[in-house]
Amino acid sequence: MSHNPTRKQRSRKVADRPKKPYADFPLTPHASGKWMKKILGKIHYFGNWARQVNGKLERTEGDGWKEALELYKVQADDLHAGRTPRVKSDALTVADLCNRFLTAKQRKLDAKEMSPRMFEEYKATTDRLVKEFGKTRLVIDLAGDDFSVLRSELAKQYGPVRLGNEIQKVRTVFKYALGQGLVDKPVQYGDEFRKPSKAVMRKHRAANGKRLFEASELRQLIDSAGVPLKAMILLGINVAFGNADCGHLSKSAVDLEAGWVSFPRPKTGIERRACLWPETVAAIKAAIADRPDPRDAAHADLVFITKYGRPWSTGSKSDPVTLETGKLLRKLGLKRFGLTFYGLRHTFRTVADSTRDIPAVRLVMGHADGSIDDVYREGIDDSRLQAVAEHVRQWLFGEAPEGGATDETDKDATDPIEPQRQAERDARPSLRLFAG
């Protein structure tokens, strides 16, 4: 029986939710640690009953229900009337802003315009702002020295890449306040609250090594992976799929007979098309044959389902694809700093660039060009996509054995994969244009 690895379910450590302080208390404790109320079909937050401490929720003193109730009373009339509550700019507190910002992001999450992971990251950011600045601190009072201290605290916890991302999320929160008219002028961050410089980023990347797999390492991964991880690894290096791509891949997007996949990126919606190797097709077929029945009928078209009947993409940082790949890397002694499943996309792009057909590589990657060339380019011939796939495949599988052929003629004669590759080329249907 084929092996179908996935992570073990881990219970999320959270504090026990508080009970309502009295029977007709209008608010409900939300699992995120916020007091909330659903009004006219939309969720609104009114303060914290718990905060994140070392990765888990811990109850606040008094559960924060009095403050939450006070805020609700101030906004209730407008909310129940379907109006957005107005707050004078000089009365907007950090807690008010964070609650409003999270409410707006919750609406995007409910409308599937934002991933659960992104919402979790924004919530962590707002929790940090309340902790660092204080919930009653007026936004208009914040100045450069406040943000200098915040940056210093962030720099103690994170490396340059994460630090830059956190600074951007903080700016996003305060940009929301200005855009919604909650403050009359932009918040003054000062000169120090900036992302790390390009020089710092270059040094950091050089110190930690490249997020790149060697061909020999990938062959070890492919040979050692079970079903369906083997198929995912092949999709990663064959067509530059990331974690979410594998988790969301539908059977209807894959033509296993012709050997093609046409699948927009879940992250951006940008169109993609790519040629599948025979090895990838075989691995996908094996994964589908071994696939458990999904618990939810909405996931019936997914190519990959965990042994628990759930999708492989969870929208969180620790999704099953990442966890299982990490386990395999450690088992084979290949684990290096920063090298994860997503390193397959880095590797594909690095190898594929040698074809010098950058438009075709971009189409496989699902990257927007953004140049005037993209406006005039109405399609990319499938033969160019085949050439990209063949080049990466040759890099991975087609190396001449030690002491073997060195020129192209002798290499083709001794390469055991070449006859299969030639048969595949001969069997390809007529090429067509694909509007990328």
C-alpha positions as CSV (number, residue, x, y, z in Angstrom):
1,M,0.0,0.0,0.0
2,S,1.4,3.4,-1.0
3,H,2.6,5.8,1.7
4,N,0.5,9.0,2.1
5,P,2.3,11.3,4.6
6,T,0.9,14.4,6.1
7,R,1.2,16.2,9.3
8,K,-0.5,15.0,12.5
9,Q,-3.3,17.2,13.7
10,R,-2.2,19.5,16.5
11,S,-4.7,21.1,18.8
12,R,-4.4,24.8,18.9
13,K,-3.5,26.0,22.4
14,V,-5.9,28.8,23.3
15,A,-7.2,30.2,26.6
16,D,-10.7,29.2,27.7
17,R,-13.1,31.7,26.3
18,P,-14.7,33.8,29.0
19,K,-18.4,33.5,29.8
20,K,-20.6,36.6,29.3
21,P,-20.5,38.7,32.5
22,Y,-24.3,38.8,32.6
23,A,-27.1,37.1,30.7
24,D,-28.0,39.8,28.1
25,F,-24.4,41.0,27.5
26,P,-24.5,41.9,23.8
27,L,-21.0,40.7,22.8
28,T,-19.5,37.3,22.2
29,P,-15.9,36.1,22.7
30,H,-14.3,35.3,19.4
31,A,-11.7,32.6,19.0
32,S,-9.2,35.3,17.9
33,G,-9.2,36.8,21.4
34,K,-11.6,39.6,20.5
35,W,-15.0,40.6,21.7
36,M,-17.3,40.6,18.7
37,K,-20.9,41.0,17.5
38,K,-22.5,40.1,14.2
39,I,-24.5,43.1,13.0
40,L,-26.5,43.1,9.7
41,G,-24.5,40.0,8.6
42,K,-21.0,41.5,9.3
43,I,-18.7,40.8,12.2
44,H,-17.4,43.8,14.2
45,Y,-14.7,43.7,16.9
46,F,-14.8,45.8,20.1
47,G,-11.7,44.9,22.1
48,N,-9.6,42.0,23.5
49,W,-10.5,39.4,26.0
50,A,-7.1,37.7,25.3
51,R,-3.8,38.5,23.7
52,Q,-1.1,36.4,21.9
53,V,1.8,35.5,24.2
54,N,4.5,33.2,22.9
55,G,2.2,31.7,20.3
56,K,-0.9,31.2,22.4
57,L,-3.8,33.2,23.8
58,E,-3.8,34.4,27.4
59,R,-6.7,36.0,29.1
60,T,-6.4,39.7,29.8
61,E,-7.1,41.1,33.3
62,G,-10.9,41.5,33.7
63,D,-11.4,40.0,30.2
64,G,-11.7,43.5,28.8
65,W,-15.5,43.3,28.7
66,K,-16.1,46.7,30.2
67,E,-14.0,48.5,27.6
68,A,-15.5,46.4,24.8
69,L,-19.0,47.2,26.0
70,E,-18.3,50.9,26.2
71,L,-17.0,51.0,22.6
72,Y,-20.0,49.0,21.4
73,K,-22.4,51.5,23.0
74,V,-20.7,54.4,21.3
75,Q,-20.9,52.7,17.9
76,A,-24.1,50.6,18.2
77,D,-26.6,53.1,16.7
78,D,-24.6,53.6,13.6
79,L,-23.8,50.0,13.1
80,H,-27.3,48.8,13.5
81,A,-28.4,51.4,11.0
82,G,-25.9,50.2,8.5
83,R,-23.7,53.3,8.9
84,T,-20.0,53.4,9.4
85,P,-19.4,55.0,12.9
86,R,-17.6,58.2,12.8
87,V,-14.8,59.0,15.3
88,K,-13.3,62.4,15.7
89,S,-9.7,62.4,14.6
90,D,-8.5,63.6,18.0
91,A,-10.4,60.8,19.7
92,L,-9.2,57.8,17.6
93,T,-7.3,55.5,19.8
94,V,-4.9,52.7,18.7
95,A,-7.4,50.1,19.9
96,D,-10.2,51.9,17.9
97,L,-8.1,51.9,14.8
98,C,-7.0,48.2,15.2
99,N,-10.6,47.0,15.7
100,R,-11.8,48.9,12.6
101,F,-8.9,47.7,10.5
102,L,-9.5,44.1,11.5
103,T,-13.2,44.4,10.8
104,A,-12.4,45.6,7.3
105,K,-10.0,42.7,6.8
106,Q,-12.6,40.2,8.2
107,R,-15.0,41.3,5.4
108,K,-12.3,40.6,2.8
109,L,-11.6,37.2,4.5
110,D,-15.3,36.4,4.4
111,A,-15.5,37.3,0.7
112,K,-12.5,35.1,0.0
113,E,-10.5,38.2,-1.1
114,M,-7.9,37.5,1.5
115,S,-6.2,34.3,2.8
116,P,-6.6,33.1,6.4
117,R,-2.8,33.4,6.7
118,M,-2.8,37.0,5.7
119,F,-5.6,37.8,8.2
120,E,-3.7,36.1,11.0
121,E,-0.6,38.2,10.2
122,Y,-2.5,41.4,10.2
123,K,-4.1,40.4,13.5
124,A,-0.7,39.7,15.0
125,T,0.4,43.2,13.8
126,T,-2.6,45.0,15.4
127,D,-2.1,43.0,18.7
128,R,1.5,44.2,18.7
129,L,0.5,47.8,18.1
130,V,-1.9,47.7,21.0
131,K,0.7,46.1,23.2
132,E,3.5,48.5,22.3
133,F,1.5,51.8,22.2
134,G,-1.4,51.1,24.6
135,K,-5.0,50.7,23.6
136,T,-6.0,54.2,24.8
137,R,-3.1,56.0,23.1
138,L,-4.4,58.5,20.6
139,V,-3.2,57.9,17.1
140,I,-2.7,61.5,16.5
141,D,-0.2,61.6,19.4
142,L,2.1,59.0,17.9
143,A,5.4,60.4,16.7
144,G,8.8,59.3,15.3
145,D,10.3,58.2,18.6
146,D,7.4,55.8,19.2
147,F,8.0,54.1,15.9
148,S,11.8,54.0,16.4
149,V,11.3,52.0,19.6
150,L,8.8,49.7,17.8
151,R,11.3,49.1,15.0
152,S,14.0,48.3,17.6
153,E,11.8,45.7,19.2
154,L,11.0,44.2,15.8
155,A,14.6,44.0,14.8
156,K,15.4,42.0,18.0
157,Q,12.9,39.3,16.9
158,Y,13.2,39.1,13.2
159,G,15.8,39.1,10.4
160,P,15.8,41.7,7.6
161,V,13.2,40.1,5.4
162,R,10.6,39.6,8.1
163,L,11.5,43.0,9.6
164,G,10.7,44.7,6.3
165,N,7.4,42.8,6.0
166,E,6.4,43.8,9.5
167,I,7.2,47.5,8.9
168,Q,5.0,47.4,5.8
169,K,2.1,45.9,7.6
170,V,2.3,48.5,10.3
171,R,2.2,51.2,7.7
172,T,-0.8,49.5,6.1
173,V,-2.8,49.9,9.3
174,F,-2.1,53.6,9.6
175,K,-2.6,54.2,5.9
176,Y,-6.1,52.7,6.4
177,A,-6.8,55.3,9.1
178,L,-6.0,58.1,6.6
179,G,-7.8,56.5,3.7
180,Q,-11.0,56.1,5.8
181,G,-10.9,59.6,7.0
182,L,-10.3,58.6,10.6
183,V,-7.4,61.0,10.9
184,D,-6.9,64.3,9.2
185,K,-3.2,63.9,8.4
186,P,-0.7,61.1,7.9
187,V,1.0,59.6,10.9
188,Q,4.6,60.8,11.3
189,Y,6.9,57.7,11.4
190,G,10.1,59.6,11.6
191,D,13.3,58.9,9.7
192,E,14.2,55.5,11.3
193,F,11.0,53.5,10.7
194,R,12.1,52.2,7.3
195,K,12.7,48.8,5.8
196,P,16.2,47.5,5.8
197,S,18.3,48.8,3.0
198,K,19.1,46.9,-0.2
199,A,22.7,46.5,1.0
200,V,21.6,44.9,4.2
201,M,19.3,42.6,2.3
202,R,22.1,41.5,-0.1
203,K,24.4,40.8,2.8
204,H,21.7,38.8,4.6
205,R,21.0,36.7,1.5
206,A,24.7,36.1,0.9
207,A,25.3,35.0,4.5
208,N,22.4,32.5,4.5
209,G,23.1,30.9,1.1
210,K,20.9,30.5,-1.9
211,R,17.5,29.0,-1.8
212,L,18.5,26.5,-4.5
213,F,18.5,22.8,-4.9
214,E,21.2,20.9,-6.7
215,A,20.0,18.4,-9.3
216,S,21.4,15.5,-7.3
217,E,19.5,16.7,-4.2
218,L,16.2,16.8,-6.1
219,R,16.7,13.3,-7.4
220,Q,17.1,12.1,-3.9
221,L,13.9,13.9,-2.8
222,I,11.9,12.5,-5.7
223,D,13.2,8.9,-5.2
224,S,12.5,9.1,-1.4
225,A,9.1,10.9,-1.4
226,G,5.9,8.9,-1.0
227,V,2.6,9.5,-2.6
228,P,1.5,12.3,-3.1
229,L,4.5,14.4,-2.0
230,K,6.5,13.0,-5.0
231,A,4.0,14.5,-7.4
232,M,4.1,17.8,-5.6
233,I,7.9,17.9,-5.7
234,L,7.8,17.2,-9.4
235,L,5.2,19.9,-10.0
236,G,7.5,22.3,-8.1
237,I,10.5,21.8,-10.3
238,N,8.7,20.9,-13.5
239,V,6.1,23.8,-13.6
240,A,7.3,26.0,-10.6
241,F,4.3,25.2,-8.4
242,G,4.4,26.5,-4.8
243,N,2.7,25.2,-1.7
244,A,-0.7,26.9,-2.4
245,D,-0.5,25.9,-6.1
246,C,-0.3,22.2,-5.2
247,G,-3.0,22.5,-2.5
248,H,-5.5,24.2,-4.8
249,L,-4.7,22.3,-8.0
250,S,-7.9,20.9,-9.6
251,K,-8.2,17.8,-11.7
252,S,-10.0,19.9,-14.4
253,A,-6.9,22.1,-14.8
254,V,-4.7,19.2,-15.7
255,D,-4.7,17.4,-19.1
256,L,-2.8,14.2,-18.2
257,E,-3.3,12.7,-21.7
258,A,-1.7,15.6,-23.6
259,G,0.7,16.5,-20.7
260,W,-0.3,20.1,-20.0
261,V,-1.5,22.1,-17.0
262,S,-3.4,25.5,-17.3
263,F,-3.9,26.8,-13.8
264,P,-4.1,30.5,-12.6
265,R,-2.0,31.2,-9.5
266,P,-4.3,31.2,-6.4
267,K,-2.3,34.0,-5.0
268,T,-2.7,36.5,-7.9
269,G,-5.1,35.0,-10.4
270,I,-2.4,35.4,-13.2
271,E,-2.8,32.8,-15.9
272,R,-0.2,30.0,-16.3
273,R,0.4,27.2,-18.7
274,A,3.1,24.6,-18.7
275,C,4.2,21.3,-20.2
276,L,4.2,18.3,-17.9
277,W,7.0,15.8,-17.9
278,P,6.1,12.1,-18.2
279,E,7.5,11.6,-14.7
280,T,5.1,14.3,-13.4
281,V,2.1,12.9,-15.2
282,A,2.8,9.4,-13.8
283,A,3.2,10.8,-10.3
284,I,-0.1,12.8,-10.5
285,K,-1.9,9.7,-11.7
286,A,-0.6,7.7,-8.8
287,A,-1.6,10.5,-6.4
288,I,-5.2,10.7,-7.8
289,A,-5.5,6.9,-7.6
290,D,-4.3,6.9,-4.0
291,R,-6.3,10.0,-3.0
292,P,-8.7,9.6,0.0
293,D,-12.3,10.8,-0.3
294,P,-12.6,14.5,0.7
295,R,-14.7,15.3,3.8
296,D,-16.2,18.3,2.0
297,A,-17.9,17.8,-1.4
298,A,-16.5,21.3,-2.4
299,H,-13.0,19.7,-2.5
300,A,-14.0,16.8,-4.8
301,D,-12.1,18.3,-7.8
302,L,-8.8,18.8,-5.9
303,V,-5.9,16.6,-7.1
304,F,-4.4,16.3,-3.6
305,I,-6.3,15.4,-0.4
306,T,-4.6,14.6,2.9
307,K,-5.3,11.3,4.7
308,Y,-7.6,13.2,6.9
309,G,-9.8,14.1,3.9
310,R,-8.8,17.8,3.9
311,P,-6.9,20.0,1.4
312,W,-3.2,20.2,1.5
313,S,-3.3,24.0,1.5
314,T,-4.4,25.4,4.8
315,G,-3.6,29.1,4.3
316,S,-1.2,29.0,7.3
317,K,2.6,29.1,7.5
318,S,2.7,25.5,8.7
319,D,0.8,23.9,5.9
320,P,1.1,20.1,5.2
321,V,3.2,20.6,2.1
322,T,5.8,22.6,4.1
323,L,5.8,20.2,7.0
324,E,6.2,17.0,5.0
325,T,8.9,18.5,2.8
326,G,10.8,19.6,5.9
327,K,10.6,16.1,7.4
328,L,12.0,14.6,4.2
329,L,14.8,17.2,3.9
330,R,15.9,16.5,7.5
331,K,15.6,12.7,6.9
332,L,18.0,13.0,3.9
333,G,20.3,15.5,5.6
334,L,19.5,18.1,3.0
335,K,17.9,20.7,5.3
336,R,19.6,24.2,5.1
337,F,18.6,27.6,6.3
338,G,15.7,29.0,4.3
339,L,15.5,26.0,2.0
340,T,11.9,24.8,1.9
341,F,9.4,23.5,-0.7
342,Y,9.2,27.0,-2.1
343,G,12.9,26.7,-3.0
344,L,11.7,24.6,-6.0
345,R,10.3,27.7,-7.6
346,H,13.6,29.5,-7.1
347,T,15.4,26.5,-8.6
348,F,13.1,26.3,-11.6
349,R,13.5,30.0,-12.4
350,T,17.3,29.9,-12.0
351,V,17.6,26.9,-14.4
352,A,14.9,27.9,-16.8
353,D,16.5,31.4,-17.3
354,S,19.3,29.6,-19.2
355,T,16.8,29.2,-22.1
356,R,16.8,33.0,-22.5
357,D,13.1,32.8,-23.3
358,I,12.0,35.0,-20.4
359,P,8.4,35.5,-21.7
360,A,7.8,31.7,-21.8
361,V,9.4,31.3,-18.3
362,R,7.2,34.1,-16.9
363,L,4.1,32.3,-18.3
364,V,5.1,29.1,-16.5
365,M,5.9,31.0,-13.3
366,G,2.6,33.0,-13.4
367,H,4.5,36.3,-13.3
368,A,3.1,39.4,-14.8
369,D,5.4,41.1,-17.3
370,G,4.2,44.7,-16.7
371,S,6.1,46.0,-19.8
372,I,4.8,47.4,-23.1
373,D,5.9,44.1,-24.6
374,D,3.2,42.3,-22.7
375,V,0.5,44.7,-24.1
376,Y,1.5,43.7,-27.7
377,R,2.3,40.0,-27.1
378,E,-1.0,38.1,-27.9
379,G,0.3,34.6,-27.2
380,I,3.2,32.3,-26.6
381,D,3.6,29.2,-28.8
382,D,3.4,25.9,-26.9
383,S,6.7,24.9,-28.5
384,R,8.5,27.5,-26.4
385,L,6.9,26.2,-23.2
386,Q,7.9,22.7,-24.2
387,A,11.5,23.9,-24.7
388,V,11.5,25.4,-21.2
389,A,10.2,22.2,-19.7
390,E,12.7,20.1,-21.7
391,H,15.6,22.3,-20.6
392,V,14.9,21.9,-16.9
393,R,14.2,18.2,-17.3
394,Q,17.5,17.7,-19.0
395,W,19.2,19.6,-16.2
396,L,17.6,17.3,-13.6
397,F,17.6,13.9,-15.3
398,G,19.8,14.1,-18.4
399,E,23.3,14.4,-17.0
400,A,25.9,12.1,-18.6
401,P,27.2,9.4,-16.3
402,E,30.8,9.8,-15.0
403,G,33.2,8.9,-17.7
404,G,30.4,8.9,-20.2
405,A,29.6,10.9,-23.3
406,T,30.5,14.6,-23.5
407,D,29.3,15.7,-26.9
408,E,25.6,15.9,-27.9
409,T,25.7,13.0,-30.3
410,D,27.3,10.6,-27.9
411,K,25.1,11.9,-25.1
412,D,21.9,11.2,-26.9
413,A,23.1,7.7,-27.7
414,T,23.9,6.9,-24.1
415,D,21.2,8.8,-22.3
416,P,18.5,6.3,-21.3
417,I,15.9,9.1,-21.1
418,E,16.4,10.3,-24.7
419,P,14.4,7.6,-26.5
420,Q,11.4,8.3,-24.1
421,R,11.8,12.1,-24.7
422,Q,11.9,11.7,-28.5
423,A,8.8,9.5,-28.4
424,E,7.1,12.1,-26.4
425,R,8.0,14.9,-28.9
426,D,6.8,12.8,-31.8
427,A,3.4,12.1,-30.0
428,R,2.8,15.8,-29.2
429,P,-0.4,17.2,-30.8
430,S,0.0,20.2,-33.1
431,L,1.2,23.3,-31.3
432,R,-1.1,26.3,-30.6
433,L,-0.9,29.8,-29.3
434,F,-1.8,30.4,-25.7
435,A,-2.7,33.9,-24.6
436,G,-0.6,34.5,-21.5
